[in-house]
Amino acid sequence: MSTKSFTCGVVFALTLYGGQAVAGPIFYGPTAYSSTADSPFNTSSYEYLFFETFEDGLNTPGVTASGGLTIGWDRFVDSVDADDGTLDGMGGASGHSWYSNGAHVVTFTFNPLVLGGLPTDVGIVWTDIGYNAPTSYWGPVTFEAFGFDGTSLGLLGPFLFGDGFDTGQTAEDRFLGVSDARGISAIRVGTNNGDWEVDHLQYGAQVPQPVPEPSTLLLLGIGAVGLIRSRSLRRGFEKRRP
């Protein structure tokens, strides 16, 4: 390894946010999803974590939607959840979901003042493309996330979602999500029509992991560069000896 390449490595390691080394955003999906057990966020340690199933509306703290509304208990509803009751046996039609209600795009925005800090992990489950799509029951779905400063972290899709039905079938349900240690201010989901549903909005803030102080990293880097330089000079001296 050359001295130059090692020095570049030290500079990269010192890319910090708030005194901590951070990586870029990680996107997830689309992956099959049938319950909260399928969420990639189940295995981490969180300061807070909310799963909004919309079974009693949108009422988890610190989140607002730019459009849409809660619908449920109807043969055209496609929820992840299937509640026991009079519609038993109808799959997703016996639960609730978030319906676009004419909006082609819906943005879910997170309030750090209410939450105590922006979430680091956010995901949502796309459950249905409806009859009013240009191609009934099929559509190109996108998922975009926005960082702590409001700039885009990236876009997933478009993915062609749909199963040819809009009467509660759940096999088409797909998870889309993102993680970013610096915080996620919003996510945006949409397609080319205003007749679709999502469910299981989930968002949480992971407990920060301890990392070496910047001064420690710098000292380690300087020490390693000095060791490499010393060895290089010694090899040069040995070659010049008679």
ChimeraX attribute file (.defattr): number of C-alpha atoms within 10 A of each C-alpha:
attribute: neighborCount
match mode: 1-to-1
recipient: residues
	/A:1	6
	/A:2	10
	/A:3	15
	/A:4	9
	/A:5	9
	/A:6	16
	/A:7	15
	/A:8	11
	/A:9	12
	/A:10	17
	/A:11	12
	/A:12	11
	/A:13	16
	/A:14	18
	/A:15	13
	/A:16	12
	/A:17	11
	/A:18	7
	/A:19	12
	/A:20	18
	/A:21	18
	/A:22	16
	/A:23	14
	/A:24	10
	/A:25	18
	/A:26	13
	/A:27	21
	/A:28	15
	/A:29	17
	/A:30	18
	/A:31	15
	/A:32	17
	/A:33	22
	/A:34	17
	/A:35	12
	/A:36	15
	/A:37	10
	/A:38	12
	/A:39	21
	/A:40	16
	/A:41	21
	/A:42	11
	/A:43	8
	/A:44	12
	/A:45	14
	/A:46	16
	/A:47	13
	/A:48	14
	/A:49	19
	/A:50	15
	/A:51	16
	/A:52	20
	/A:53	25
	/A:54	23
	/A:55	20
	/A:56	13
	/A:57	15
	/A:58	17
	/A:59	12
	/A:60	16
	/A:61	12
	/A:62	16
	/A:63	19
	/A:64	15
	/A:65	16
	/A:66	13
	/A:67	16
	/A:68	19
	/A:69	15
	/A:70	19
	/A:71	23
	/A:72	21
	/A:73	22
	/A:74	16
	/A:75	17
	/A:76	19
	/A:77	28
	/A:78	38
	/A:79	34
	/A:80	30
	/A:81	22
	/A:82	20
	/A:83	19
	/A:84	12
	/A:85	10
	/A:86	9
	/A:87	16
	/A:88	13
	/A:89	12
	/A:90	20
	/A:91	21
	/A:92	28
	/A:93	28
	/A:94	25
	/A:95	28
	/A:96	28
	/A:97	34
	/A:98	28
	/A:99	24
	/A:100	23
	/A:101	15
	/A:102	13
	/A:103	17
	/A:104	16
	/A:105	20
	/A:106	18
	/A:107	18
	/A:108	17
	/A:109	18
	/A:110	24
	/A:111	17
	/A:112	16
	/A:113	9
	/A:114	11
	/A:115	16
	/A:116	12
	/A:117	19
	/A:118	24
	/A:119	30
	/A:120	24
	/A:121	25
	/A:122	28
	/A:123	26
	/A:124	24
	/A:125	28
	/A:126	31
	/A:127	31
	/A:128	33
	/A:129	30
	/A:130	25
	/A:131	18
	/A:132	14
	/A:133	16
	/A:134	11
	/A:135	14
	/A:136	16
	/A:137	19
	/A:138	23
	/A:139	24
	/A:140	15
	/A:141	21
	/A:142	19
	/A:143	26
	/A:144	20
	/A:145	27
	/A:146	20
	/A:147	21
	/A:148	20
	/A:149	10
	/A:150	11
	/A:151	12
	/A:152	15
	/A:153	19
	/A:154	14
	/A:155	15
	/A:156	18
	/A:157	13
	/A:158	13
	/A:159	13
	/A:160	13
	/A:161	21
	/A:162	23
	/A:163	17
	/A:164	16
	/A:165	17
	/A:166	23
	/A:167	17
	/A:168	23
	/A:169	22
	/A:170	22
	/A:171	14
	/A:172	20
	/A:173	24
	/A:174	21
	/A:175	23
	/A:176	24
	/A:177	26
	/A:178	26
	/A:179	26
	/A:180	23
	/A:181	23
	/A:182	20
	/A:183	23
	/A:184	32
	/A:185	24
	/A:186	24
	/A:187	24
	/A:188	17
	/A:189	21
	/A:190	23
	/A:191	23
	/A:192	17
	/A:193	21
	/A:194	21
	/A:195	21
	/A:196	34
	/A:197	26
	/A:198	27
	/A:199	29
	/A:200	27
	/A:201	24
	/A:202	21
	/A:203	26
	/A:204	25
	/A:205	26
	/A:206	20
	/A:207	13
	/A:208	12
	/A:209	8
	/A:210	8
	/A:211	12
	/A:212	11
	/A:213	12
	/A:214	16
	/A:215	10
	/A:216	11
	/A:217	16
	/A:218	16
	/A:219	11
	/A:220	13
	/A:221	20
	/A:222	15
	/A:223	12
	/A:224	16
	/A:225	17
	/A:226	13
	/A:227	13
	/A:228	16
	/A:229	14
	/A:230	12
	/A:231	11
	/A:232	13
	/A:233	12
	/A:234	11
	/A:235	11
	/A:236	11
	/A:237	10
	/A:238	9
	/A:239	9
	/A:240	7
	/A:241	6
	/A:242	4
